[in-house]
Amino acid sequence: MSFLRACALSDLQEDVPKRVDLNGVPVSIVRTGEGVFAINDTCSHANVSLSEGEVEDCMIECWLHGSSFDLRTGKPSGLPATKPVAVYPVKIEGDDVLVSVNQES
């Protein structure tokens, strides 16, 4: 599994998504009280950026239609989205947030 540097840990505000592009894959990086998560940045229902939505209770909400996705599993919590989005392994090395977009969870 290969990891790419996504951003600095110090650049992340709690519960504020940060959009990055890793090898052509749009990824939303989110720091919560539970840890740091990486989720595909494209809503499975409306093809819009999830990083423009709000984060609460380890869920990220799509700003367009209100579907929320679990940052740990990518599963939607309700309609209109029915398909999960990919989540990616994250590791922290010093101040670097590393993500593997080759390995989906």
All heavy atoms as an XYZ file, in Angstrom:
785
protein
N       0.841     -1.155      0.000
C       0.000      0.000      0.000
C       0.900      1.236      0.000
O       1.766      1.375      0.831
C      -0.877     -0.045      1.261
C      -1.867      1.042      1.349
S      -3.008      0.996      2.785
C      -2.955     -0.641      3.427
N       0.684      2.123     -0.968
C       1.500      3.334     -1.030
C       0.693      4.529     -0.528
O      -0.488      4.675     -0.838
C       1.986      3.578     -2.454
O       0.905      3.828     -3.317
N       1.357      5.350      0.268
C       0.724      6.525      0.856
C       1.299      7.786      0.222
O       2.496      7.856     -0.055
C       0.951      6.553      2.370
C       0.086      5.589      3.124
C       0.447      4.253      3.240
C      -1.101      6.014      3.715
C      -0.343      3.365      3.938
C      -1.902      5.128      4.412
C      -1.529      3.804      4.518
N       0.437      8.772      0.029
C       0.828     10.068     -0.507
C       0.555     11.138      0.537
O      -0.427     11.051      1.289
C       0.016     10.399     -1.763
C       0.124      9.421     -2.935
C      -0.910      9.764     -3.994
C       1.526      9.475     -3.515
N       1.406     12.158      0.566
C       1.176     13.268      1.496
C      -0.020     14.077      0.999
O      -0.044     14.560     -0.134
C       2.404     14.161      1.599
C       2.245     15.259      2.635
C       3.476     16.161      2.699
N       3.380     17.118      3.783
C       2.691     18.260      3.732
N       2.018     18.582      2.638
N       2.671     19.074      4.775
N      -1.019     14.227      1.859
C      -2.224     14.965      1.498
C      -2.139     16.416      1.961
O      -2.551     17.326      1.243
C      -3.460     14.299      2.098
N      -1.626     16.612      3.182
C      -1.532     17.952      3.743
C      -0.786     17.856      5.067
O      -0.420     16.771      5.503
C      -2.919     18.564      3.954
S      -3.962     17.648      5.113
N      -0.622     19.006      5.706
C      -0.039     19.030      7.042
C      -1.163     18.894      8.066
O      -2.244     19.464      7.889
C       0.715     20.335      7.272
N      -0.918     18.138      9.109
C      -1.902     17.986     10.174
C      -2.253     19.350     10.769
O      -3.413     19.632     11.076
C      -1.352     17.048     11.257
C      -2.271     16.714     12.419
C      -3.538     16.009     11.930
C      -1.536     15.861     13.438
N      -1.267     20.212     10.871
C      -1.487     21.545     11.445
C      -2.358     22.434     10.562
O      -2.873     23.449     11.017
C      -0.149     22.237     11.726
O       0.612     22.337     10.535
N      -2.544     22.046      9.290
C      -3.420     22.798      8.376
C      -4.894     22.462      8.570
O      -5.756     23.151      8.030
C      -3.067     22.510      6.908
C      -1.760     23.144      6.488
O      -1.274     24.046      7.206
O      -1.230     22.743      5.434
N      -5.183     21.387      9.316
C      -6.564     20.934      9.463
C      -7.212     21.517     10.709
O      -6.680     21.390     11.817
C      -6.614     19.405      9.549
C      -6.116     18.644      8.327
C      -6.118     17.142      8.617
C      -6.956     18.963      7.105
N      -8.364     22.139     10.508
C      -9.180     22.600     11.628
C     -10.178     21.494     11.950
O     -10.652     20.800     11.045
C      -9.941     23.860     11.254
C      -9.078     25.040     10.898
C      -9.930     26.207     10.435
O     -10.949     26.511     11.055
N      -9.535     26.842      9.351
N     -10.509     21.318     13.203
C     -11.441     20.266     13.573
C     -12.809     20.492     12.929
O     -13.355     21.597     12.956
C     -11.589     20.179     15.095
C     -12.350     18.940     15.512
C     -12.152     18.576     16.962
O     -11.023     18.704     17.466
O     -13.131     18.152     17.582
N     -13.331     19.419     12.324
C     -14.644     19.384     11.673
C     -14.772     20.327     10.476
O     -15.878     20.710     10.101
C     -15.769     19.664     12.682
C     -15.878     18.578     13.739
O     -15.518     17.419     13.444
O     -16.315     18.880     14.866
N     -13.638     20.684      9.862
C     -13.653     21.509      8.649
C     -12.957     20.718      7.543
O     -11.751     20.492      7.600
C     -12.941     22.860      8.869
C     -12.924     23.672      7.577
C     -13.606     23.647      9.984
N     -13.712     20.269      6.515
C     -13.116     19.470      5.445
C     -12.094     20.260      4.635
O     -12.235     21.473      4.438
C     -14.310     19.101      4.561
C     -15.525     19.425      5.346
C     -15.140     20.479      6.329
N     -11.075     19.561      4.168
C     -10.060     20.142      3.278
C      -9.983     19.265      2.038
O      -9.718     18.074      2.131
C      -8.704     20.204      3.970
C      -7.604     20.795      3.090
C      -6.307     20.896      3.857
C      -5.209     21.532      3.057
N      -5.447     22.932      2.738
N     -10.233     19.851      0.866
C     -10.182     19.102     -0.388
C      -8.760     19.066     -0.916
O      -8.072     20.085     -0.962
C     -11.079     19.737     -1.438
C     -11.165     18.910     -2.706
C     -11.981     19.628     -3.788
N     -12.306     18.774     -4.903
C     -11.476     18.428     -5.869
N     -10.235     18.868     -5.856
N     -11.864     17.640     -6.849
N      -8.321     17.870     -1.297
C      -7.020     17.683     -1.931
C      -7.207     16.779     -3.147
O      -8.216     16.091     -3.265
C      -5.974     17.071     -0.955
C      -5.715     17.995      0.215
C      -6.396     15.709     -0.475
N      -6.233     16.810     -4.023
C      -6.247     15.938     -5.199
C      -5.025     15.040     -5.102
O      -3.897     15.526     -5.041
C      -6.198     16.794     -6.467
C      -6.403     15.973     -7.710
O      -5.458     15.234     -8.091
O      -7.484     16.049     -8.304
N      -5.247     13.727     -5.042
C      -4.157     12.766     -4.923
C      -4.167     11.838     -6.131
O      -5.075     11.023     -6.268
C      -4.296     11.959     -3.625
C      -4.250     12.767     -2.331
C      -4.558     11.877     -1.143
C      -2.894     13.433     -2.164
N      -3.200     12.017     -7.003
C      -3.123     11.211     -8.237
C      -4.423     11.247     -9.023
O      -4.895     10.225     -9.520
C      -2.725      9.769     -7.933
C      -1.248      9.618     -7.645
O      -0.464     10.543     -7.842
N      -0.863      8.455     -7.174
N      -5.044     12.426     -9.099
C      -6.280     12.576     -9.859
C      -7.540     12.190     -9.117
O      -8.628     12.258     -9.675
N      -7.411     11.793     -7.863
C      -8.568     11.403     -7.059
C      -8.921     12.555     -6.110
O      -8.082     12.960     -5.299
C      -8.278     10.126     -6.240
C      -9.470      9.757     -5.368
C      -7.890      8.976     -7.150
N     -10.157     13.079     -6.201
C     -10.552     14.128     -5.263
C     -10.850     13.521     -3.896
O     -11.641     12.588     -3.779
C     -11.816     14.712     -5.900
C     -12.388     13.583     -6.700
C     -11.212     12.759     -7.163
N     -10.195     14.050     -2.861
C     -10.319     13.496     -1.517
C     -10.613     14.627     -0.536
O     -10.018     15.706     -0.628
C      -9.016     12.774     -1.099
C      -9.110     12.231      0.323
C      -8.681     11.653     -2.079
N     -11.520     14.377      0.381
C     -11.798     15.308      1.467
C     -11.118     14.762      2.722
O     -11.366     13.630      3.125
C     -13.308     15.433      1.686
O     -13.579     16.367      2.695
N     -10.247     15.577      3.313
C      -9.547     15.212      4.539
C     -10.261     15.921      5.686
O     -10.476     17.135      5.629
C      -8.066     15.643      4.506
C      -7.377     15.161      3.221
C      -7.340     15.171      5.758
C      -7.255     13.673      3.082
N     -10.623     15.165      6.718
C     -11.367     15.744      7.836
C     -10.748     15.303      9.157
O     -10.539     14.111      9.384
C     -12.851     15.323      7.808
C     -13.614     15.995      8.936
C     -13.493     15.641      6.464
N     -10.489     16.288     10.009
C      -9.993     16.018     11.364
C     -11.165     16.186     12.331
O     -11.837     17.221     12.333
C      -8.879     17.000     11.711
C      -8.253     16.777     13.061
C      -7.161     17.805     13.297
N      -6.342     17.448     14.432
C      -5.219     18.064     14.754
N      -4.791     19.074     14.029
N      -4.526     17.669     15.797
N     -11.424     15.151     13.103
C     -12.489     15.207     14.106
C     -11.889     14.854     15.461
O     -10.696     14.544     15.548
C     -13.631     14.214     13.789
O     -13.162     12.885     14.041
C     -14.127     14.336     12.356
N     -12.707     14.837     16.483
C     -12.246     14.402     17.790
C     -11.859     12.935     17.810
O     -11.137     12.482     18.686
N     -12.326     12.165     16.810
C     -12.025     10.733     16.716
C     -10.768     10.425     15.922
O     -10.291      9.298     15.923
C     -13.206      9.989     16.092
C     -14.438      9.976     16.946
C     -15.540      9.106     16.368
O     -15.236      8.076     15.735
O     -16.709      9.480     16.548
N     -10.255     11.403     15.164
C      -9.075     11.166     14.356
C      -9.142     11.926     13.043
O      -9.909     12.875     12.884
N      -8.317     11.481     12.089
C      -8.275     12.093     10.762
C      -8.784     11.072      9.759
O      -8.367      9.908      9.771
C      -6.846     12.551     10.398
C      -6.804     13.143      8.997
C      -6.333     13.573     11.413
N      -9.677     11.522      8.885
C     -10.319     10.636      7.917
C     -10.137     11.170      6.506
O     -10.026     12.379      6.294
C     -11.814     10.510      8.230
C     -12.083      9.972      9.598
C     -12.258     10.834     10.679
C     -12.129      8.612      9.829
C     -12.480     10.351     11.951
C     -12.349      8.112     11.100
C     -12.527      8.982     12.165
N     -10.130     10.242      5.543
C     -10.052     10.595      4.127
C     -11.204      9.893      3.419
O     -11.360      8.675      3.504
C      -8.719     10.149      3.532
N     -12.023     10.676      2.735
C     -13.196     10.163      2.049
C     -13.226     10.751      0.651
O     -12.804     11.895      0.435
C     -14.478     10.514      2.853
C     -15.707      9.817      2.289
C     -14.679     12.014      2.978
C     -16.936      9.874      3.216
N     -13.688      9.980     -0.321
C     -13.791     10.506     -1.678
C     -14.642     11.765     -1.639
O     -15.684     11.805     -0.983
C     -14.390      9.463     -2.625
C     -14.276      9.903     -4.065
O     -15.008     10.773     -4.514
N     -13.338      9.311     -4.779
N     -14.196     12.795     -2.338
C     -14.829     14.102     -2.235
C     -16.047     14.281     -3.139
O     -16.593     15.367     -3.224
C     -13.805     15.206     -2.527
C     -14.306     16.576     -2.144
O     -14.846     16.719     -1.034
O     -14.193     17.508     -2.964
N     -16.506     13.232     -3.782
C     -17.632     13.363     -4.704
C     -18.853     12.623     -4.163
O     -18.811     11.419     -3.928
C     -17.267     12.803     -6.093
O     -16.075     13.457     -6.547
C     -18.372     13.070     -7.090
N     -19.952     13.353     -3.978
C     -21.199     12.757     -3.510
C     -21.669     11.696     -4.499
O     -21.671     11.925     -5.709
C     -22.271     13.841     -3.353
S     -23.885     13.202     -2.874
N     -22.078     10.553     -3.986
C     -22.524      9.456     -4.858
C     -23.890      9.719     -5.472
O     -24.296      9.045     -6.410
C     -22.549      8.137     -4.078
O     -23.477      8.211     -3.005
N     -24.599     10.704     -4.977
C     -25.925     11.013     -5.502
C     -25.901     12.144     -6.523
O     -26.519     12.047     -7.575
C     -26.877     11.390     -4.359
C     -28.153     12.014     -4.822
N     -28.400     13.357     -4.701
C     -29.239     11.485     -5.427
C     -29.594     13.628     -5.222
N     -30.120     12.505     -5.655
N     -25.150     13.202     -6.229
C     -25.264     14.407     -7.049
C     -23.970     14.848     -7.728
O     -23.957     15.867     -8.393
C     -25.800     15.552     -6.205
N     -22.876     14.103     -7.555
C     -21.621     14.422     -8.220
C     -21.135     15.838     -7.892
O     -20.703     16.573     -8.776
C     -21.746     14.215     -9.734
C     -20.392     14.085    -10.396
O     -19.439     13.598     -9.789
N     -20.297     14.521    -11.634
N     -21.247     16.236     -6.623
C     -20.728     17.527     -6.164
C     -19.726     17.284     -5.036
O     -19.673     16.200     -4.454
C     -21.854     18.476     -5.684
C     -22.798     18.818     -6.817
C     -22.621     17.889     -4.523
N     -18.951     18.305     -4.723
C     -17.885     18.205     -3.729
C     -18.434     18.109     -2.308
O     -19.148     19.000     -1.849
C     -16.964     19.421     -3.848
O     -15.980     19.387     -2.855
N     -18.074     17.036     -1.615
C     -18.487     16.874     -0.222
C     -17.746     17.831      0.706
O     -18.259     18.205      1.756
C     -18.262     15.435      0.240
C     -19.173     14.378     -0.367
C     -18.749     12.989      0.110
C     -20.625     14.649     -0.029
N     -16.550     18.250      0.315
C     -15.767     19.118      1.195
C     -16.391     20.497      1.369
O     -15.975     21.267      2.229
C     -14.327     19.249      0.689
O     -14.307     19.850     -0.578
N     -17.407     20.808      0.583
C     -18.116     22.076      0.748
C     -19.239     21.956      1.779
O     -19.899     22.950      2.099
C     -18.675     22.539     -0.591
C     -17.586     22.878     -1.588
C     -18.126     23.303     -2.937
O     -19.186     23.954     -2.974
O     -17.491     22.978     -3.947
N     -19.450     20.738      2.294
C     -20.496     20.507      3.281
C     -19.991     20.632      4.700
O     -18.818     20.906      4.952
N     -20.891     20.413      5.647
C     -20.560     20.521      7.064
C     -20.289     19.142      7.665
O     -20.800     18.135      7.180
C     -21.704     21.201      7.810
C     -21.914     22.631      7.353
C     -23.002     23.341      8.130
O     -23.530     22.764      9.106
O     -23.321     24.475      7.753
N     -19.496     19.140      8.733
C     -19.153     17.911      9.442
C     -19.705     17.984     10.854
O     -19.548     18.996     11.546
C     -17.621     17.712      9.485
C     -17.254     16.516     10.360
C     -17.062     17.542      8.087
N     -20.354     16.884     11.260
C     -20.869     16.779     12.621
C     -20.992     15.304     12.974
O     -21.487     14.502     12.186
C     -22.235     17.458     12.733
C     -22.751     17.534     14.148
C     -24.059     18.304     14.256
O     -24.404     19.075     13.345
O     -24.739     18.107     15.273
N     -20.537     14.946     14.171
C     -20.637     13.564     14.669
C     -20.060     12.543     13.689
O     -20.661     11.496     13.421
C     -22.089     13.211     14.995
C     -22.666     14.060     16.105
O     -21.892     14.451     17.011
O     -23.870     14.348     16.074
N     -18.897     12.833     13.143
C     -18.181     11.935     12.216
C     -18.961     11.670     10.924
O     -18.798     10.625     10.290
C     -17.799     10.633     12.910
S     -16.097     10.156     12.529
N     -19.822     12.620     10.558
C     -20.586     12.551      9.308
C     -20.300     13.816      8.509
O     -20.174     14.894      9.088
C     -22.089     12.470      9.581
C     -22.529     11.307     10.447
S     -22.419      9.711      9.628
C     -23.786      9.805      8.499
N     -20.204     13.676      7.178
C     -20.049     14.833      6.306
C     -21.308     14.947      5.463
O     -21.787     13.955      4.900
C     -18.772     14.742      5.434
C     -18.516     16.063      4.689
C     -18.816     13.560      4.482
C     -17.125     16.164      4.079
N     -21.855     16.145      5.412
C     -23.127     16.368      4.726
C     -22.902     16.991      3.361
O     -22.153     17.955      3.218
C     -24.015     17.293      5.557
C     -25.376     17.535      4.928
C     -26.225     18.489      5.732
O     -25.769     19.617      6.012
O     -27.354     18.094      6.084
N     -23.556     16.430      2.348
C     -23.532     17.025      1.014
C     -24.375     18.300      1.061
O     -25.542     18.266      1.457
C     -24.091     16.049     -0.014
S     -24.180     16.761     -1.670
N     -23.795     19.387      0.656
C     -24.466     20.687      0.743
C     -25.646     20.817     -0.225
O     -26.544     21.616      0.000
C     -23.462     21.810      0.469
C     -22.849     21.727     -0.902
C     -21.705     21.055     -1.252
C     -23.350     22.291     -2.099
N     -21.464     21.161     -2.593
C     -22.471     21.930     -3.149
C     -24.461     23.065     -2.414
C     -22.667     22.313     -4.471
C     -24.648     23.446     -3.737
C     -23.754     23.076     -4.742
N     -25.689     19.996     -1.269
C     -26.723     20.176     -2.291
C     -28.079     19.602     -1.883
O     -29.093     20.284     -1.950
C     -26.265     19.573     -3.618
C     -27.144     19.854     -4.821
C     -27.266     21.354     -5.086
C     -26.575     19.164     -6.056
N     -28.100     18.345     -1.455
C     -29.379     17.702     -1.121
C     -29.455     17.183      0.305
O     -30.450     16.572      0.690
C     -29.673     16.552     -2.089
C     -29.895     17.003     -3.487
N     -29.083     16.609     -4.519
C     -30.823     17.833     -4.031
C     -29.506     17.176     -5.637
N     -30.558     17.925     -5.369
N     -28.383     17.350      1.081
C     -28.447     16.999      2.492
C     -28.106     15.570      2.860
O     -28.222     15.202      4.022
N     -27.675     14.752      1.902
C     -27.247     13.404      2.272
C     -25.985     13.496      3.130
O     -25.115     14.317      2.862
C     -26.932     12.568      1.026
O     -28.108     12.240      0.345
N     -25.888     12.641      4.144
C     -24.703     12.607      4.994
C     -24.011     11.261      4.839
O     -24.663     10.224      4.683
C     -25.087     12.824      6.457
O     -25.514     14.146      6.664
N     -22.684     11.302      4.905
C     -21.875     10.094      4.752
C     -20.984      9.934      5.971
O     -20.381     10.896      6.451
C     -21.005     10.196      3.493
C     -21.802     10.300      2.232
C     -22.210     11.529      1.753
C     -22.156      9.162      1.522
C     -22.959     11.643      0.589
C     -22.901      9.256      0.353
C     -23.305     10.501     -0.114
N     -20.885      8.699      6.466
C     -20.048      8.380      7.612
C     -18.582      8.474      7.183
O     -18.178      7.828      6.211
C     -20.369      6.970      8.108
C     -19.736      6.655      9.439
O     -18.510      6.839      9.576
O     -20.465      6.203     10.336
N     -17.792      9.271      7.881
C     -16.376      9.439      7.535
C     -15.584      8.155      7.718
O     -14.553      7.965      7.091
C     -15.756     10.548      8.386
C     -16.259     11.960      8.118
C     -15.749     12.913      9.188
C     -15.849     12.422      6.726
N     -16.064      7.246      8.567
C     -15.351      5.989      8.833
C     -15.633      4.918      7.801
O     -14.774      4.099      7.491
C     -15.720      5.471     10.227
C     -15.326      6.432     11.348
C     -16.084      6.142     12.603
N     -17.483      6.512     12.363
C     -18.335      6.854     13.314
N     -17.971      6.842     14.563
N     -19.575      7.196     13.021
N     -16.861      4.903      7.249
C     -17.270      3.815      6.353
C     -17.662      4.286      4.951
O     -17.714      3.480      4.035
C     -18.480      3.060      6.925
O     -19.604      3.963      6.973
C     -18.180      2.516      8.316
N     -17.996      5.558      4.806
C     -18.481      6.082      3.531
C     -19.954      5.835      3.280
O     -20.504      6.280      2.275
N     -20.627      5.144      4.193
C     -22.040      4.807      3.995
C     -22.932      6.024      4.219
O     -22.727      6.782      5.166
C     -22.460      3.679      4.931
C     -21.794      2.367      4.618
C     -22.234      1.275      5.569
C     -21.510     -0.029      5.240
N     -21.807     -1.067      6.230
N     -23.947      6.174      3.351
C     -24.887      7.274      3.547
C     -25.837      6.964      4.697
O     -26.163      5.806      4.945
C     -25.644      7.353      2.219
C     -25.572      5.970      1.662
C     -24.262      5.402      2.140
N     -26.293      8.013      5.382
C     -27.200      7.807      6.503
C     -28.663      7.917      6.089
O     -29.548      7.612      6.880
C     -26.913      8.813      7.615
O     -27.186     10.125      7.165
N     -28.898      8.376      4.878
C     -30.279      8.513      4.429
C     -30.355      9.068      3.023
O     -29.349      9.413      2.417
N     -31.570      9.146      2.534
C     -31.826      9.616      1.173
C     -31.464     11.093      1.039
O     -31.435     11.815      2.022
C     -33.303      9.382      0.840
C     -33.740      7.912      0.858
C     -35.245      7.826      0.662
C     -33.003      7.108     -0.193
N     -31.177     11.547     -0.183
C     -31.379     10.831     -1.432
C     -30.232      9.895     -1.833
O     -30.387      9.079     -2.722
C     -31.557     11.947     -2.461
C     -30.761     13.077     -1.934
C     -30.875     12.980     -0.431
N     -29.071      9.984     -1.175
C     -27.967      9.086     -1.532
C     -28.256      7.672     -1.028
O     -28.760      7.483      0.075
C     -26.660      9.583     -0.947
N     -27.945      6.682     -1.865
C     -28.116      5.284     -1.476
C     -26.814      4.500     -1.596
O     -26.700      3.414     -1.037
C     -29.191      4.598     -2.342
O     -28.819      4.698     -3.719
C     -30.557      5.243     -2.129
N     -25.836      5.031     -2.320
C     -24.556      4.350     -2.523
C     -23.481      4.993     -1.653
O     -23.425      6.220     -1.539
C     -24.132      4.437     -3.982
C     -25.062      3.719     -4.934
C     -24.593      3.864     -6.358
C     -25.580      3.208     -7.307
N     -25.233      3.447     -8.701
N     -22.618      4.171     -1.061
C     -21.522      4.727     -0.262
C     -20.459      5.379     -1.156
O     -20.426      5.143     -2.367
C     -20.953      3.509      0.456
C     -21.308      2.354     -0.400
C     -22.603      2.709     -1.083
N     -19.618      6.194     -0.546
C     -18.448      6.737     -1.227
C     -17.220      6.078     -0.617
O     -17.265      5.584      0.517
C     -18.374      8.279     -1.125
C     -19.520      8.923     -1.869
C     -18.355      8.743      0.306
N     -16.143      6.055     -1.353
C     -14.921      5.387     -0.898
C     -14.290      6.143      0.267
O     -14.313      7.379      0.305
C     -13.922      5.281     -2.045
N     -13.752      5.393      1.206
C     -12.910      5.953      2.257
C     -11.524      5.337      2.114
O     -11.378      4.227      1.585
C     -13.486      5.707      3.672
C     -14.783      6.466      3.863
C     -13.686      4.239      3.955
N     -10.516      6.071      2.542
C      -9.133      5.659      2.310
C      -8.346      5.601      3.615
O      -8.588      6.406      4.526
C      -8.455      6.649      1.354
C      -9.222      6.872      0.084
C      -9.955      8.029     -0.113
C      -9.235      5.911     -0.925
C     -10.675      8.242     -1.293
C      -9.952      6.110     -2.097
C     -10.665      7.273     -2.270
O     -11.383      7.476     -3.421
N      -7.388      4.675      3.702
C      -6.539      4.591      4.892
C      -5.720      5.869      5.076
O      -5.249      6.464      4.107
C      -5.613      3.409      4.593
C      -6.305      2.622      3.532
C      -7.081      3.616      2.729
N      -5.571      6.269      6.329
C      -4.814      7.471      6.695
C      -3.783      7.089      7.741
O      -4.050      6.279      8.625
C      -5.750      8.551      7.292
C      -4.952      9.746      7.807
C      -6.784      8.988      6.287
N      -2.599      7.665      7.629
C      -1.632      7.562      8.717
C      -0.970      8.924      8.891
O      -0.883      9.716      7.953
C      -0.625      6.438      8.502
C       0.306      6.563      7.339
C       1.216      5.326      7.273
C       2.190      5.413      6.117
N       3.079      4.241      6.087
N      -0.558      9.173     10.116
C       0.067     10.437     10.476
C       1.530     10.168     10.788
O       1.848      9.287     11.589
C      -0.611     11.076     11.712
C      -2.130     11.172     11.532
C      -0.001     12.439     12.012
C      -2.596     12.027     10.392
N       2.404     10.923     10.134
C       3.843     10.843     10.418
C       4.329     12.252     10.697
O       4.416     13.080      9.773
C       4.606     10.220      9.248
C       4.321      8.748      9.061
C       5.144      8.100      7.957
O       5.899      8.816      7.247
O       5.013      6.875      7.786
N       4.591     12.531     11.958
C       4.966     13.896     12.337
C       3.788     14.820     12.082
O       2.703     14.605     12.609
N       3.999     15.830     11.229
C       2.931     16.763     10.877
C       2.314     16.423      9.516
O       1.483     17.159      9.012
C       3.468     18.207     10.869
C       2.364     19.245     10.778
O       1.341     19.100     11.496
O       2.495     20.188      9.967
N       2.713     15.306      8.927
C       2.210     14.927      7.605
C       1.011     13.993      7.706
O       1.044     12.999      8.439
C       3.295     14.220      6.782
C       4.436     15.147      6.403
O       4.184     16.371      6.262
O       5.566     14.663      6.247
N      -0.039     14.319      6.953
C      -1.194     13.434      6.802
C      -0.987     12.664      5.512
O      -0.911     13.258      4.430
C      -2.516     14.232      6.755
C      -3.696     13.295      6.524
C      -2.705     15.033      8.032
N      -0.873     11.356      5.610
C      -0.631     10.483      4.455
C      -1.873      9.659      4.176
O      -2.497      9.129      5.092
C       0.564      9.577      4.725
C       1.854     10.289      5.155
C       2.900      9.268      5.575
C       2.380     11.184      4.057
N      -2.205      9.538      2.888
C      -3.411      8.828      2.470
C      -3.054      7.864      1.348
O      -2.272      8.191      0.453
C      -4.493      9.825      1.970
C      -5.723      9.091      1.468
C      -4.873     10.800      3.081
N      -3.644      6.684      1.383
C      -3.489      5.717      0.306
C      -4.764      5.660     -0.507
O      -5.772      5.103     -0.057
C      -3.170      4.325      0.858
O      -3.098      3.397     -0.208
N      -4.736      6.253     -1.699
C      -5.932      6.219     -2.557
C      -5.971      4.938     -3.392
O      -6.934      4.691     -4.082
C      -6.032      7.461     -3.470
C      -6.300      8.706     -2.654
C      -4.807      7.620     -4.348
N      -4.922      4.123     -3.291
C      -4.897      2.850     -4.005
C      -5.660      1.769     -3.244
O      -5.990      0.731     -3.787
C      -3.451      2.375     -4.224
C      -2.653      3.355     -5.031
O      -3.193      4.007     -5.908
N      -1.389      3.480     -4.725
N      -5.911      2.011     -1.978
C      -6.541      1.012     -1.114
C      -7.800      1.618     -0.506
O      -7.726      2.429      0.398
C      -5.578      0.582      0.000
C      -6.129     -0.415      0.976
C      -6.214     -1.804      0.407
O      -5.443     -2.177     -0.440
N      -7.194     -2.560      0.860
N      -8.969      1.234     -1.017
C     -10.225      1.721     -0.465
C     -10.668      0.808      0.664
O     -10.438     -0.382      0.639
C     -11.306      1.748     -1.536
C     -11.027      2.713     -2.653
C     -12.098      2.673     -3.743
O     -13.154      2.091     -3.519
O     -11.847      3.248     -4.809
N     -11.322      1.397      1.635
C     -11.893      0.599      2.732
C     -13.371      0.440      2.517
O     -14.011      1.241      1.925
C     -11.669      1.292      4.069
O     -10.305      1.467      4.313
